[in-house]
Amino acid sequence: MSGPDQKMEMLRERFHRRAASDRAEMVVALRQGDLPQLLRLAHGLAGIAAIFGYREVSVRASALEDGIERELDGTALADLGGALIAALDEVGGSSCDRRT
C-alpha cells in the first residue's frame, strides 16, 4: 500500500470510529430531545460521510439537520434520527465498504 493509500485508510478508520461514537451520542440526544447536540452531530456527519463516499449516511444526516432547522415535531425528528442511526449501523457493520 502506498503512502497516500495508507493515509486514506487511516482516515477511513478514523471516520468509522467517529461514526460509532456519534451514533452512540445520537441515541442519547434523541432520547433526551437535545436538539443542539443532534444538530451538531448531523451537520458533522453530513459532511464527513460525503467525503468518504457514504452517500446514505450523508443524505440521512442532512435530512435530520434540515428537519431540526425547520422545527419539525418530535416524532418526525425521531424518525429522521432513526433512519440516520440505521445508515450508521450499515457503515459500522460488515457492509462498511459498500457505498451507495
N, CA, C and O atoms as a printed pandas DataFrame, in Angstrom:
     atom_number atom_name residue_name chain_id  residue_number  x_coord  y_coord  z_coord
0              1         N          MET        A               1    0.856   -1.171    0.000
1              2        CA          MET        A               1    0.000    0.000    0.000
2              3         C          MET        A               1    0.902    1.233    0.000
3              4         O          MET        A               1    1.834    1.319    0.799
4              5         N          SER        A               2    0.631    2.182   -0.885
5              6        CA          SER        A               2    1.446    3.384   -0.998
6              7         C          SER        A               2    1.131    4.365    0.121
7              8         O          SER        A               2    0.148    4.200    0.844
8              9         N          GLY        A               3    1.962    5.379    0.261
9             10        CA          GLY        A               3    1.782    6.400    1.292
10            11         C          GLY        A               3    0.400    7.039    1.275
11            12         O          GLY        A               3   -0.266    7.078    2.310
12            13         N          PRO        A               4   -0.052    7.544    0.118
13            14        CA          PRO        A               4   -1.391    8.144    0.086
14            15         C          PRO        A               4   -2.503    7.143    0.407
15            16         O          PRO        A               4   -3.486    7.486    1.064
16            17         N          ASP        A               5   -2.340    5.908   -0.060
17            18        CA          ASP        A               5   -3.347    4.885    0.234
18            19         C          ASP        A               5   -3.387    4.573    1.723
19            20         O          ASP        A               5   -4.458    4.391    2.300
20            21         N          GLN        A               6   -2.210    4.513    2.339
21            22        CA          GLN        A               6   -2.152    4.264    3.783
22            23         C          GLN        A               6   -2.816    5.399    4.549
23            24         O          GLN        A               6   -3.546    5.168    5.512
24            25         N          LYS        A               7   -2.558    6.616    4.116
25            26        CA          LYS        A               7   -3.143    7.791    4.775
26            27         C          LYS        A               7   -4.665    7.753    4.648
27            28         O          LYS        A               7   -5.382    8.007    5.615
28            29         N          MET        A               8   -5.147    7.437    3.455
29            30        CA          MET        A               8   -6.593    7.381    3.247
30            31         C          MET        A               8   -7.215    6.288    4.102
31            32         O          MET        A               8   -8.286    6.486    4.675
32            33         N          GLU        A               9   -6.563    5.149    4.194
33            34        CA          GLU        A               9   -7.080    4.058    5.018
34            35         C          GLU        A               9   -7.111    4.466    6.490
35            36         O          GLU        A               9   -8.059    4.143    7.206
36            37         N          MET        A              10   -6.085    5.169    6.938
37            38        CA          MET        A              10   -6.053    5.651    8.315
38            39         C          MET        A              10   -7.213    6.625    8.572
39            40         O          MET        A              10   -7.871    6.561    9.611
40            41         N          LEU        A              11   -7.447    7.516    7.622
41            42        CA          LEU        A              11   -8.547    8.473    7.760
42            43         C          LEU        A              11   -9.901    7.767    7.735
43            44         O          LEU        A              11  -10.816    8.144    8.466
44            45         N          ARG        A              12  -10.023    6.749    6.897
45            46        CA          ARG        A              12  -11.275    5.986    6.827
46            47         C          ARG        A              12  -11.527    5.278    8.164
47            48         O          ARG        A              12  -12.657    5.257    8.652
48            49         N          GLU        A              13  -10.488    4.709    8.745
49            50        CA          GLU        A              13  -10.634    4.062   10.056
50            51         C          GLU        A              13  -11.051    5.074   11.120
51            52         O          GLU        A              13  -11.881    4.778   11.979
52            53         N          ARG        A              14  -10.476    6.257   11.055
53            54        CA          ARG        A              14  -10.851    7.317   11.996
54            55         C          ARG        A              14  -12.322    7.694   11.810
55            56         O          ARG        A              14  -13.040    7.919   12.784
56            57         N          PHE        A              15  -12.764    7.761   10.547
57            58        CA          PHE        A              15  -14.175    8.048   10.294
58            59         C          PHE        A              15  -15.065    6.989   10.936
59            60         O          PHE        A              15  -16.077    7.321   11.554
60            61         N          HIS        A              16  -14.697    5.729   10.795
61            62        CA          HIS        A              16  -15.515    4.649   11.363
62            63         C          HIS        A              16  -15.597    4.757   12.883
63            64         O          HIS        A              16  -16.656    4.530   13.470
64            65         N          ARG        A              17  -14.487    5.100   13.514
65            66        CA          ARG        A              17  -14.519    5.289   14.974
66            67         C          ARG        A              17  -15.416    6.463   15.342
67            68         O          ARG        A              17  -16.201    6.387   16.287
68            69         N          ARG        A              18  -15.292    7.544   14.587
69            70        CA          ARG        A              18  -16.119    8.717   14.864
70            71         C          ARG        A              18  -17.595    8.402   14.631
71            72         O          ARG        A              18  -18.450    8.810   15.418
72            73         N          ALA        A              19  -17.890    7.684   13.563
73            74        CA          ALA        A              19  -19.283    7.336   13.268
74            75         C          ALA        A              19  -19.883    6.515   14.403
75            76         O          ALA        A              19  -21.037    6.722   14.777
76            77         N          ALA        A              20  -19.111    5.590   14.949
77            78        CA          ALA        A              20  -19.600    4.774   16.065
78            79         C          ALA        A              20  -19.845    5.636   17.293
79            80         O          ALA        A              20  -20.852    5.471   17.982
80            81         N          SER        A              21  -18.934    6.547   17.566
81            82        CA          SER        A              21  -19.085    7.445   18.710
82            83         C          SER        A              21  -20.279    8.377   18.519
83            84         O          SER        A              21  -21.083    8.566   19.432
84            85         N          ASP        A              22  -20.385    8.959   17.318
85            86        CA          ASP        A              22  -21.503    9.862   17.032
86            87         C          ASP        A              22  -22.835    9.129   17.106
87            88         O          ASP        A              22  -23.834    9.699   17.545
88            89         N          ARG        A              23  -22.859    7.877   16.683
89            90        CA          ARG        A              23  -24.090    7.093   16.751
90            91         C          ARG        A              23  -24.535    6.950   18.198
91            92         O          ARG        A              23  -25.710    7.141   18.513
92            93         N          ALA        A              24  -23.602    6.615   19.074
93            94        CA          ALA        A              24  -23.939    6.459   20.494
94            95         C          ALA        A              24  -24.441    7.778   21.083
95            96         O          ALA        A              24  -25.418    7.793   21.831
96            97         N          GLU        A              25  -23.778    8.874   20.749
97            98        CA          GLU        A              25  -24.210   10.187   21.225
98            99         C          GLU        A              25  -25.587   10.545   20.670
99           100         O          GLU        A              25  -26.397   11.165   21.359
100          101         N          MET        A              26  -25.847   10.153   19.425
101          102        CA          MET        A              26  -27.127   10.463   18.801
102          103         C          MET        A              26  -28.277    9.746   19.499
103          104         O          MET        A              26  -29.345   10.327   19.691
104          105         N          VAL        A              27  -28.068    8.500   19.876
105          106        CA          VAL        A              27  -29.104    7.749   20.590
106          107         C          VAL        A              27  -29.482    8.488   21.870
107          108         O          VAL        A              27  -30.664    8.643   22.176
108          109         N          VAL        A              28  -28.485    8.938   22.608
109          110        CA          VAL        A              28  -28.738    9.662   23.859
110          111         C          VAL        A              28  -29.427   10.990   23.570
111          112         O          VAL        A              28  -30.403   11.338   24.235
112          113         N          ALA        A              29  -28.930   11.734   22.587
113          114        CA          ALA        A              29  -29.508   13.040   22.262
114          115         C          ALA        A              29  -30.956   12.913   21.801
115          116         O          ALA        A              29  -31.793   13.744   22.152
116          117         N          LEU        A              30  -31.255   11.887   21.023
117          118        CA          LEU        A              30  -32.642   11.664   20.598
118          119         C          LEU        A              30  -33.528   11.371   21.799
119          120         O          LEU        A              30  -34.628   11.910   21.917
120          121         N          ARG        A              31  -33.044   10.520   22.679
121          122        CA          ARG        A              31  -33.808   10.147   23.867
122          123         C          ARG        A              31  -34.084   11.374   24.743
123          124         O          ARG        A              31  -35.164   11.504   25.321
124          125         N          GLN        A              32  -33.098   12.270   24.834
125          126        CA          GLN        A              32  -33.221   13.446   25.689
126          127         C          GLN        A              32  -33.818   14.653   24.971
127          128         O          GLN        A              32  -34.092   15.674   25.603
128          129         N          GLY        A              33  -34.020   14.548   23.668
129          130        CA          GLY        A              33  -34.538   15.683   22.905
130          131         C          GLY        A              33  -33.551   16.837   22.835
131          132         O          GLY        A              33  -33.955   17.999   22.791
132          133         N          ASP        A              34  -32.266   16.524   22.823
133          134        CA          ASP        A              34  -31.200   17.530   22.808
134          135         C          ASP        A              34  -30.954   17.985   21.367
135          136         O          ASP        A              34  -30.072   17.471   20.679
136          137         N          LEU        A              35  -31.753   18.959   20.929
137          138        CA          LEU        A              35  -31.681   19.403   19.533
138          139         C          LEU        A              35  -30.343   20.032   19.162
139          140         O          LEU        A              35  -29.839   19.756   18.073
140          141         N          PRO        A              36  -29.741   20.866   20.015
141          142        CA          PRO        A              36  -28.428   21.409   19.635
142          143         C          PRO        A              36  -27.377   20.310   19.409
143          144         O          PRO        A              36  -26.572   20.401   18.482
144          145         N          GLN        A              37  -27.388   19.294   20.241
145          146        CA          GLN        A              37  -26.447   18.187   20.073
146          147         C          GLN        A              37  -26.760   17.400   18.796
147          148         O          GLN        A              37  -25.850   17.037   18.050
148          149         N          LEU        A              38  -28.034   17.140   18.549
149          150        CA          LEU        A              38  -28.418   16.437   17.318
150          151         C          LEU        A              38  -27.994   17.226   16.084
151          152         O          LEU        A              38  -27.499   16.658   15.110
152          153         N          LEU        A              39  -28.192   18.526   16.135
153          154        CA          LEU        A              39  -27.822   19.377   15.005
154          155         C          LEU        A              39  -26.310   19.321   14.768
155          156         O          LEU        A              39  -25.864   19.207   13.627
156          157         N          ARG        A              40  -25.533   19.399   15.833
157          158        CA          ARG        A              40  -24.077   19.342   15.719
158          159         C          ARG        A              40  -23.634   18.007   15.115
159          160         O          ARG        A              40  -22.798   17.970   14.212
160          161         N          LEU        A              41  -24.201   16.920   15.623
161          162        CA          LEU        A              41  -23.835   15.589   15.129
162          163         C          LEU        A              41  -24.233   15.407   13.667
163          164         O          LEU        A              41  -23.440   14.927   12.857
164          165         N          ALA        A              42  -25.463   15.793   13.335
165          166        CA          ALA        A              42  -25.953   15.627   11.966
166          167         C          ALA        A              42  -25.119   16.445   10.985
167          168         O          ALA        A              42  -24.756   15.959    9.914
168          169         N          HIS        A              43  -24.823   17.675   11.351
169          170        CA          HIS        A              43  -24.046   18.546   10.469
170          171         C          HIS        A              43  -22.660   17.952   10.198
171          172         O          HIS        A              43  -22.205   17.903    9.055
172          173         N          GLY        A              44  -22.011   17.509   11.250
173          174        CA          GLY        A              44  -20.678   16.928   11.087
174          175         C          GLY        A              44  -20.688   15.663   10.250
175          176         O          GLY        A              44  -19.831   15.469    9.388
176          177         N          LEU        A              45  -21.656   14.811   10.508
177          178        CA          LEU        A              45  -21.738   13.553    9.759
178          179         C          LEU        A              45  -22.085   13.781    8.293
179          180         O          LEU        A              45  -21.593   13.063    7.422
180          181         N          ALA        A              46  -22.920   14.765    8.015
181          182        CA          ALA        A              46  -23.311   15.026    6.626
182          183         C          ALA        A              46  -22.087   15.309    5.762
183          184         O          ALA        A              46  -21.969   14.799    4.648
184          185         N          GLY        A              47  -21.190   16.115    6.280
185          186        CA          GLY        A              47  -20.008   16.472    5.504
186          187         C          GLY        A              47  -18.979   15.364    5.404
187          188         O          GLY        A              47  -18.524   15.029    4.310
188          189         N          ILE        A              48  -18.614   14.799    6.531
189          190        CA          ILE        A              48  -17.537   13.807    6.545
190          191         C          ILE        A              48  -17.948   12.517    5.840
191          192         O          ILE        A              48  -17.122   11.882    5.185
192          193         N          ALA        A              49  -19.206   12.126    5.965
193          194        CA          ALA        A              49  -19.665   10.911    5.282
194          195         C          ALA        A              49  -19.603   11.096    3.766
195          196         O          ALA        A              49  -19.252   10.170    3.035
196          197         N          ALA        A              50  -19.943   12.288    3.303
197          198        CA          ALA        A              50  -19.884   12.558    1.866
198          199         C          ALA        A              50  -18.450   12.460    1.356
199          200         O          ALA        A              50  -18.212   11.939    0.266
200          201         N          ILE        A              51  -17.507   12.953    2.131
201          202        CA          ILE        A              51  -16.103   12.906    1.725
202          203         C          ILE        A              51  -15.647   11.470    1.496
203          204         O          ILE        A              51  -14.897   11.194    0.560
204          205         N          PHE        A              52  -16.102   10.557    2.353
205          206        CA          PHE        A              52  -15.671    9.169    2.248
206          207         C          PHE        A              52  -16.600    8.312    1.395
207          208         O          PHE        A              52  -16.420    7.097    1.313
208          209         N          GLY        A              53  -17.586    8.929    0.761
209          210        CA          GLY        A              53  -18.432    8.208   -0.181
210          211         C          GLY        A              53  -19.604    7.467    0.429
211          212         O          GLY        A              53  -20.217    6.631   -0.235
212          213         N          TYR        A              54  -19.928    7.757    1.679
213          214        CA          TYR        A              54  -21.067    7.105    2.322
214          215         C          TYR        A              54  -22.303    7.980    2.114
215          216         O          TYR        A              54  -22.755    8.696    3.008
216          217         N          ARG        A              55  -22.816    7.886    0.911
217          218        CA          ARG        A              55  -23.905    8.764    0.488
218          219         C          ARG        A              55  -25.128    8.648    1.388
219          220         O          ARG        A              55  -25.712    9.664    1.763
220          221         N          GLU        A              56  -25.522    7.439    1.739
221          222        CA          GLU        A              56  -26.740    7.250    2.531
222          223         C          GLU        A              56  -26.621    7.933    3.895
223          224         O          GLU        A              56  -27.574    8.559    4.360
224          225         N          VAL        A              57  -25.474    7.816    4.526
225          226        CA          VAL        A              57  -25.263    8.488    5.814
226          227         C          VAL        A              57  -25.337    9.997    5.616
227          228         O          VAL        A              57  -25.983   10.694    6.399
228          229         N          SER        A              58  -24.688   10.497    4.588
229          230        CA          SER        A              58  -24.692   11.933    4.320
230          231         C          SER        A              58  -26.106   12.457    4.061
231          232         O          SER        A              58  -26.499   13.494    4.596
232          233         N          VAL        A              59  -26.860   11.737    3.243
233          234        CA          VAL        A              59  -28.235   12.148    2.923
234          235         C          VAL        A              59  -29.107   12.129    4.173
235          236         O          VAL        A              59  -29.872   13.063    4.414
236          237         N          ARG        A              60  -28.994   11.072    4.963
237          238        CA          ARG        A              60  -29.812   10.958    6.191
238          239         C          ARG        A              60  -29.419   12.024    7.208
239          240         O          ARG        A              60  -30.283   12.595    7.873
240          241         N          ALA        A              61  -28.133   12.292    7.332
241          242        CA          ALA        A              61  -27.680   13.326    8.265
242          243         C          ALA        A              61  -28.177   14.702    7.820
243          244         O          ALA        A              61  -28.616   15.502    8.647
244          245         N          SER        A              62  -28.107   14.974    6.530
245          246        CA          SER        A              62  -28.608   16.252    6.004
246          247         C          SER        A              62  -30.106   16.391    6.229
247          248         O          SER        A              62  -30.591   17.481    6.534
248          249         N          ALA        A              63  -30.839   15.293    6.082
249          250        CA          ALA        A              63  -32.292   15.329    6.306
250          251         C          ALA        A              63  -32.603   15.643    7.766
251          252         O          ALA        A              63  -33.513   16.421    8.053
252          253         N          LEU        A              64  -31.856   15.044    8.687
253          254        CA          LEU        A              64  -32.074   15.336   10.107
254          255         C          LEU        A              64  -31.725   16.784   10.408
255          256         O          LEU        A              64  -32.463   17.471   11.114
256          257         N          GLU        A              65  -30.616   17.241    9.883
257          258        CA          GLU        A              65  -30.214   18.637   10.078
258          259         C          GLU        A              65  -31.307   19.581    9.569
259          260         O          GLU        A              65  -31.673   20.538   10.251
260          261         N          ASP        A              66  -31.818   19.309    8.382
261          262        CA          ASP        A              66  -32.882   20.125    7.798
262          263         C          ASP        A              66  -34.147   20.073    8.653
263          264         O          ASP        A              66  -34.795   21.097    8.868
264          265         N          GLY        A              67  -34.498   18.888    9.138
265          266        CA          GLY        A              67  -35.686   18.746    9.977
266          267         C          GLY        A              67  -35.587   19.543   11.261
267          268         O          GLY        A              67  -36.567   20.146   11.698
268          269         N          ILE        A              68  -34.420   19.551   11.864
269          270        CA          ILE        A              68  -34.217   20.336   13.089
270          271         C          ILE        A              68  -34.343   21.818   12.776
271          272         O          ILE        A              68  -35.011   22.556   13.500
272          273         N          GLU        A              69  -33.705   22.252   11.703
273          274        CA          GLU        A              69  -33.754   23.665   11.326
274          275         C          GLU        A              69  -35.168   24.106   10.961
275          276         O          GLU        A              69  -35.527   25.262   11.182
276          277         N          ARG        A              70  -35.976   23.200   10.405
277          278        CA          ARG        A              70  -37.365   23.532   10.059
278          279         C          ARG        A              70  -38.309   23.348   11.244
279          280         O          ARG        A              70  -39.512   23.580   11.128
280          281         N          GLU        A              71  -37.760   22.932   12.378
281          282        CA          GLU        A              71  -38.521   22.755   13.615
282          283         C          GLU        A              71  -39.646   21.732   13.466
283          284         O          GLU        A              71  -40.774   21.968   13.898
284          285         N          LEU        A              72  -39.326   20.594   12.851
285          286        CA          LEU        A              72  -40.298   19.507   12.756
286          287         C          LEU        A              72  -40.616   18.988   14.152
287          288         O          LEU        A              72  -39.852   19.201   15.094
288          289         N          ASP        A              73  -41.751   18.304   14.275
289          290        CA          ASP        A              73  -42.141   17.789   15.594
290          291         C          ASP        A              73  -41.247   16.624   16.015
291          292         O          ASP        A              73  -40.492   16.075   15.214
292          293         N          GLY        A              74  -41.355   16.269   17.282
293          294        CA          GLY        A              74  -40.503   15.239   17.865
294          295         C          GLY        A              74  -40.601   13.895   17.180
295          296         O          GLY        A              74  -39.598   13.197   17.036
296          297         N          THR        A              75  -41.799   13.521   16.756
297          298        CA          THR        A              75  -41.978   12.233   16.087
298          299         C          THR        A              75  -41.234   12.206   14.755
299          300         O          THR        A              75  -40.558   11.229   14.431
300          301         N          ALA        A              76  -41.362   13.275   13.995
301          302        CA          ALA        A              76  -40.673   13.351   12.700
302          303         C          ALA        A              76  -39.158   13.334   12.896
303          304         O          ALA        A              76  -38.439   12.666   12.152
304          305         N          LEU        A              77  -38.678   14.068   13.898
305          306        CA          LEU        A              77  -37.240   14.087   14.160
306          307         C          LEU        A              77  -36.744   12.724   14.629
307          308         O          LEU        A              77  -35.648   12.296   14.265
308          309         N          ALA        A              78  -37.551   12.047   15.431
309          310        CA          ALA        A              78  -37.174   10.699   15.880
310          311         C          ALA        A              78  -37.071    9.753   14.687
311          312         O          ALA        A              78  -36.172    8.915   14.631
312          313         N          ASP        A              79  -37.991    9.889   13.735
313          314        CA          ASP        A              79  -37.943    9.054   12.527
314          315         C          ASP        A              79  -36.686    9.348   11.705
315          316         O          ASP        A              79  -36.012    8.433   11.234
316          317         N          LEU        A              80  -36.382   10.636   11.542
317          318        CA          LEU        A              80  -35.182   11.016   10.793
318          319         C          LEU        A              80  -33.919   10.548   11.514
319          320         O          LEU        A              80  -32.976   10.063   10.889
320          321         N          GLY        A              81  -33.917   10.700   12.826
321          322        CA          GLY        A              81  -32.776   10.235   13.609
322          323         C          GLY        A              81  -32.614    8.728   13.529
323          324         O          GLY        A              81  -31.498    8.220   13.421
324          325         N          GLY        A              82  -33.729    8.015   13.582
325          326        CA          GLY        A              82  -33.684    6.559   13.466
326          327         C          GLY        A              82  -33.140    6.111   12.120
327          328         O          GLY        A              82  -32.390    5.138   12.034
328          329         N          ALA        A              83  -33.521    6.829   11.067
329          330        CA          ALA        A              83  -33.017    6.498    9.729
330          331         C          ALA        A              83  -31.507    6.735    9.646
331          332         O          ALA        A              83  -30.788    5.960    9.015
332          333         N          LEU        A              84  -31.036    7.799   10.279
333          334        CA          LEU        A              84  -29.598    8.068   10.291
334          335         C          LEU        A              84  -28.858    7.001   11.093
335          336         O          LEU        A              84  -27.798    6.534   10.677
336          337         N          ILE        A              85  -29.404    6.623   12.220
337          338        CA          ILE        A              85  -28.782    5.572   13.031
338          339         C          ILE        A              85  -28.697    4.268   12.238
339          340         O          ILE        A              85  -27.683    3.572   12.293
340          341         N          ALA        A              86  -29.753    3.939   11.508
341          342        CA          ALA        A              86  -29.737    2.722   10.682
342          343         C          ALA        A              86  -28.650    2.806    9.610
343          344         O          ALA        A              86  -27.963    1.820    9.342
344          345         N          ALA        A              87  -28.495    3.976    9.001
345          346        CA          ALA        A              87  -27.448    4.149    7.988
346          347         C          ALA        A              87  -26.062    4.018    8.617
347          348         O          ALA        A              87  -25.157    3.439    8.016
348          349         N          LEU        A              88  -25.899    4.551    9.818
349          350        CA          LEU        A              88  -24.624    4.409   10.526
350          351         C          LEU        A              88  -24.348    2.953   10.877
351          352         O          LEU        A              88  -23.203    2.503   10.834
352          353         N          ASP        A              89  -25.394    2.224   11.221
353          354        CA          ASP        A              89  -25.232    0.798   11.513
354          355         C          ASP        A              89  -24.708    0.055   10.287
355          356         O          ASP        A              89  -23.882   -0.848   10.414
356          357         N          GLU        A              90  -25.181    0.430    9.111
357          358        CA          GLU        A              90  -24.697   -0.192    7.876
358          359         C          GLU        A              90  -23.213    0.093    7.673
359          360         O          GLU        A              90  -22.457   -0.797    7.281
360          361         N          VAL        A              91  -22.798    1.312    7.934
361          362        CA          VAL        A              91  -21.395    1.693    7.784
362          363         C          VAL        A              91  -20.525    0.939    8.781
363          364         O          VAL        A              91  -19.416    0.523    8.449
364          365         N          GLY        A              92  -21.017    0.766    9.982
365          366        CA          GLY        A              92  -20.231    0.110   11.015
366          367         C          GLY        A              92  -20.243   -1.390   10.931
367          368         O          GLY        A              92  -19.439   -2.055   11.586
368          369         N          GLY        A              93  -21.143   -1.942   10.135
369          370        CA          GLY        A              93  -21.269   -3.392   10.047
370          371         C          GLY        A              93  -20.392   -3.977    8.967
371          372         O          GLY        A              93  -19.431   -3.353    8.517
372          373         N          SER        A              94  -20.730   -5.171    8.560
373          374        CA          SER        A              94  -19.923   -5.886    7.575
374          375         C          SER        A              94  -19.969   -5.224    6.206
375          376         O          SER        A              94  -19.153   -5.531    5.337
376          377         N          SER        A              95  -20.920   -4.318    6.010
377          378        CA          SER        A              95  -21.053   -3.676    4.702
378          379         C          SER        A              95  -20.361   -2.324    4.658
379          380         O          SER        A              95  -20.708   -1.494    3.818
380          381         N          CYS        A              96  -19.396   -2.074    5.532
381          382        CA          CYS        A              96  -18.786   -0.753    5.621
382          383         C          CYS        A              96  -18.109   -0.313    4.326
383          384         O          CYS        A              96  -17.915    0.887    4.128
384          385         N          ASP        A              97  -17.748   -1.224    3.449
385          386        CA          ASP        A              97  -17.127   -0.830    2.197
386          387         C          ASP        A              97  -18.126   -0.697    1.055
387          388         O          ASP        A              97  -17.747   -0.374   -0.071
388          389         N          ARG        A              98  -19.395   -0.945    1.341
389          390        CA          ARG        A              98  -20.420   -0.814    0.305
390          391         C          ARG        A              98  -20.929    0.619    0.329
391          392         O          ARG        A              98  -21.540    1.052    1.307
392          393         N          ARG        A              99  -20.680    1.341   -0.734
393          394        CA          ARG        A              99  -21.107    2.736   -0.812
394          395         C          ARG        A              99  -22.263    2.835   -1.776
395          396         O          ARG        A              99  -22.338    2.099   -2.761
396          397         N          THR        A             100  -23.193    3.782   -1.473
397          398        CA          THR        A             100  -24.350    3.976   -2.350
398          399         C          THR        A             100  -24.293    5.323   -3.002
399          400         O          THR        A             100  -25.182    5.671   -3.778
